[in-house]
Amino acid sequence: YPRSMVSGARAVANTWMLSLSPAFIGMQIIQAPAVIPAMTALLRGRGMAPKTTWLTQGMDYFAQSGMTFTKAAMGKELSSVERGALDYAKKNHVYATDMVEHANQIEKGAGYYTTKITQTPAAITEQGTRAQVYMTFVHMLDDAGLSTKAGLYEQSQRLTDMAMVNYSAIEKPAFYNSLGPIGSMAYNLKSFAHNEISKWSMFAREIAE
């Protein structure tokens, strides 16, 4: 019973703060185009973005990314790089919807499906924004000459995690797992903060290198 109560409270909290929050949904939609200019400048400084991006600030690649997903949805022919990027993303969980969905019950009962349904708006928004940012980096790095053998898709995924929030369980410190359902509930309220800490740690390692 306590576990069911915690699961219900988690679903209510997530729904209120994510799926039913215009601020969260709006921020997620705006975040995708907002991060591209800064990330483009970072890559251009390292020679990994074409110099012509100074005028468009990377938004041309952002638009190209949208065209890739439009072609994929319509069943149009994709380039080998685009097909490879989509296959890699699916295989490596780059922007799966359950990165936001927090149902972790073993049995798929009422609690599981309640949580899944209430998280759908936030999950779909997060999936869409991460997908377009990921494909933007794929196109940009590809134009800069980074090959698939040299890590085109891996670096695009890494840059996506640097630019966007990653709500997946990989960001959860072990301390929360040790607290069981209570820890799971607490992590829901701190997932954004822990992801930001992870990103700052990554940036600190970049400086050291």
C-alpha positions in Angstrom: 0.0 0.0 0.0 2.7 2.6 0.8 4.4 1.8 -2.5 1.1 2.4 -4.3 0.5 5.6 -2.5 4.0 6.9 -3.4 3.4 5.8 -7.0 0.2 7.7 -7.1 1.7 10.8 -5.6 4.6 10.6 -8.1 2.1 10.5 -11.0 0.2 13.5 -9.6 3.4 15.5 -9.1 4.8 14.7 -12.5 1.5 15.5 -14.2 1.1 18.8 -12.4 4.7 20.0 -12.9 5.3 18.6 -16.4 2.4 17.5 -18.6 0.0 20.1 -17.2 2.5 22.9 -16.9 2.4 25.4 -19.7 5.7 26.8 -18.5 7.4 23.4 -18.8 6.0 22.6 -22.2 6.8 26.1 -23.4 10.3 26.0 -22.1 10.9 22.7 -23.8 9.7 23.9 -27.1 11.7 27.1 -26.9 14.9 25.4 -25.6 15.6 23.5 -28.8 16.1 26.6 -31.1 17.5 28.7 -28.3 20.5 26.4 -27.6 21.6 26.1 -31.2 23.4 29.4 -31.7 25.6 28.9 -28.5 26.4 25.3 -29.4 27.2 26.4 -33.0 29.6 29.0 -31.7 31.3 26.4 -29.4 31.7 24.0 -32.3 32.9 26.7 -34.7 35.6 27.7 -32.3 36.8 24.1 -32.4 36.7 23.9 -36.2 33.7 21.5 -36.1 31.1 23.8 -37.6 31.4 25.4 -41.1 32.5 29.0 -40.9 29.4 30.1 -42.9 27.3 29.4 -39.8 28.3 32.8 -38.4 25.4 34.3 -40.4 22.7 31.7 -39.7 24.0 30.7 -36.2 23.2 27.1 -37.0 19.5 27.7 -37.7 19.9 26.4 -41.2 21.0 23.0 -39.9 18.1 23.2 -37.4 15.7 23.6 -40.4 17.5 20.8 -42.2 16.9 18.6 -39.2 13.2 19.3 -39.4 13.2 18.3 -43.0 14.8 15.0 -42.2 12.1 14.0 -39.9 9.4 15.3 -42.3 10.9 13.1 -45.0 11.1 10.1 -42.7 7.4 10.6 -41.7 6.4 10.8 -45.3 8.4 7.8 -46.3 10.7 9.8 -48.6 14.2 8.6 -49.4 16.9 9.6 -46.8 20.6 10.0 -47.2 22.8 7.3 -45.8 23.9 9.6 -43.0 20.3 10.4 -42.1 19.3 6.7 -42.1 22.3 5.9 -40.0 21.5 8.7 -37.5 18.0 7.5 -37.0 19.1 3.9 -36.6 21.7 4.9 -34.0 19.2 7.1 -32.1 16.7 4.2 -31.9 19.4 1.7 -30.8 21.0 4.0 -28.2 17.9 5.6 -26.7 18.9 9.1 -27.7 15.4 10.6 -27.6 13.0 7.8 -26.5 9.7 8.9 -24.9 10.4 7.0 -21.7 13.3 9.3 -20.8 10.6 11.4 -19.1 8.1 8.6 -18.2 8.9 7.5 -14.6 6.8 4.3 -14.3 9.1 1.6 -13.0 6.7 -1.0 -11.8 7.5 -4.6 -12.9 3.8 -5.4 -13.4 2.0 -3.2 -15.8 -1.1 -2.6 -13.8 -3.3 0.5 -13.2 -0.5 2.5 -11.6 1.9 1.9 -14.5 -0.6 2.9 -17.2 -1.8 5.9 -15.1 1.7 7.2 -14.9 2.4 6.5 -18.5 -0.7 8.4 -19.7 -0.2 11.4 -17.5 3.4 11.7 -18.7 2.6 11.5 -22.4 2.4 15.2 -23.2 5.7 16.0 -21.5 7.4 12.8 -22.9 6.4 13.6 -26.5 7.5 17.2 -26.2 10.9 16.1 -24.8 11.3 13.5 -27.5 10.6 16.0 -30.3 12.9 18.7 -29.1 15.8 16.3 -28.3 15.3 14.6 -31.7 15.6 17.8 -33.7 18.6 19.0 -31.7 20.3 15.7 -32.2 19.8 15.7 -36.0 20.9 19.3 -36.2 24.3 18.3 -34.8 24.4 15.3 -37.1 24.0 17.6 -40.2 26.4 20.2 -38.8 29.2 17.8 -37.9 28.7 15.9 -41.2 29.2 19.1 -43.1 32.3 19.8 -41.0 33.8 16.5 -42.2 33.3 14.3 -39.2 32.7 10.8 -40.5 30.5 8.1 -39.0 33.7 6.0 -38.3 35.1 8.9 -36.4 32.1 9.1 -34.2 29.6 11.4 -35.9 26.5 9.9 -34.2 28.2 9.4 -30.8 29.4 13.1 -30.7 25.9 14.3 -31.8 24.4 12.4 -28.9 27.0 13.8 -26.5 26.3 17.4 -27.8 22.5 16.8 -27.4 23.0 15.8 -23.7 25.2 18.9 -23.3 22.5 21.2 -24.8 19.3 19.6 -23.5 18.1 18.2 -20.2 18.3 14.4 -19.8 15.6 13.1 -17.5 16.6 9.5 -17.8 17.5 7.2 -14.9 21.1 7.3 -15.8 21.3 10.7 -14.1 20.0 9.3 -10.8 22.6 9.0 -8.0 22.7 5.6 -6.3 21.6 7.3 -3.0 18.1 7.7 -4.3 17.9 4.0 -5.3 18.9 3.0 -1.7 15.8 4.8 -0.4 13.3 2.7 -2.4 10.0 4.3 -3.4 10.7 7.4 -1.2 14.0 8.0 -3.1 12.2 7.6 -6.4 9.7 10.2 -5.5 12.5 12.6 -4.2 14.5 12.1 -7.4 11.5 13.2 -9.5 11.7 16.6 -7.9 15.5 16.8 -8.4 16.1 15.3 -11.8 16.6 18.6 -13.5 19.1 19.8 -10.9 21.1 16.5 -11.1 21.2 16.7 -14.9 22.6 20.3 -14.6 25.2 19.1 -12.2 26.2 16.4 -14.6 26.5 18.9 -17.4 28.7 21.3 -15.3 30.9 18.3 -14.4 31.3 17.5 -18.1 32.2 21.1 -18.9 34.7 21.1 -16.0 36.4 18.0 -17.6 36.5 19.8 -20.9 38.4 22.7 -19.4 40.9 20.3 -17.8 41.5 18.7 -21.1 
